Amino acid sequence: MIGIEFVRDQKTKERAPDLRNRIVQMAFHKGLLVLGSGDTTLRLCPPLMIDEAQAEFAVRTLDGIITEIERTL
């Protein structure tokens, strides 16, 4: 399991629950299931057996979503 915490500012560590929720929704619509954990953490729970194509899909999808959201901020 991997957790990624989202904050608005790395210095102040201001929480960004709305950002995390948006990522979860966008990932679902793009075919990637991720879970929220706590207020601002995104939880990735890959299966024990995962191939390279599946891992690349997850990373590529998350990268695209985060890039898309950054453009709107």
C-alpha positions as CSV (number, residue, x, y, z in Angstrom):
1,M,0.0,0.0,0.0
2,I,1.2,3.5,-0.9
3,G,-0.1,6.8,0.5
4,I,0.3,10.2,-1.1
5,E,-0.6,13.2,0.9
6,F,-1.9,16.3,-0.9
7,V,-1.2,19.8,0.5
8,R,-1.6,23.3,-1.0
9,D,1.8,24.5,0.2
10,Q,4.7,22.3,1.2
11,K,6.0,24.9,3.6
12,T,2.8,25.5,5.5
13,K,1.4,22.0,5.0
14,E,-2.1,23.4,4.4
15,R,-4.4,20.5,3.8
16,A,-6.1,20.0,0.5
17,P,-9.0,17.6,0.9
18,D,-10.9,19.0,-2.1
19,L,-7.9,18.4,-4.3
20,R,-7.6,14.8,-3.1
21,N,-11.4,14.2,-3.6
22,R,-11.1,15.6,-7.1
23,I,-8.3,13.2,-8.0
24,V,-10.2,10.2,-6.7
25,Q,-13.2,11.1,-8.8
26,M,-11.2,11.8,-12.0
27,A,-9.2,8.6,-11.5
28,F,-12.5,6.6,-11.3
29,H,-13.8,8.2,-14.5
30,K,-10.5,7.3,-16.2
31,G,-10.6,3.6,-15.1
32,L,-8.3,3.8,-12.1
33,L,-9.6,2.9,-8.6
34,V,-7.9,4.7,-5.8
35,L,-9.0,5.3,-2.2
36,G,-9.0,8.3,0.1
37,S,-7.5,7.9,3.5
38,G,-7.9,10.4,6.2
39,D,-8.5,14.0,5.1
40,T,-5.9,14.5,2.4
41,T,-4.2,11.2,1.6
42,L,-4.6,9.2,-1.6
43,R,-4.2,5.4,-1.0
44,L,-2.9,3.1,-3.7
45,C,-3.5,-0.6,-3.1
46,P,-2.0,-2.5,-6.0
47,P,-2.6,-6.3,-6.2
48,L,0.2,-8.6,-5.2
49,M,0.7,-9.6,-8.8
50,I,0.8,-6.6,-11.1
51,D,2.5,-6.4,-14.5
52,E,4.4,-3.5,-15.9
53,A,1.6,-2.3,-18.2
54,Q,-0.8,-2.1,-15.2
55,A,1.7,-0.1,-13.1
56,E,2.5,2.2,-16.0
57,F,-1.3,2.8,-16.6
58,A,-1.7,3.8,-12.9
59,V,1.3,6.2,-12.9
60,R,0.4,7.7,-16.3
61,T,-3.2,8.2,-15.3
62,L,-2.3,9.8,-12.0
63,D,0.3,12.0,-13.6
64,G,-2.2,13.2,-16.2
65,I,-4.9,14.0,-13.6
66,I,-2.5,15.9,-11.4
67,T,-1.2,17.9,-14.4
68,E,-4.7,18.6,-15.5
69,I,-5.7,19.9,-12.0
70,E,-2.5,22.0,-11.7
71,R,-3.5,23.9,-14.9
72,T,-6.8,24.9,-13.3
73,L,-5.2,26.2,-10.0
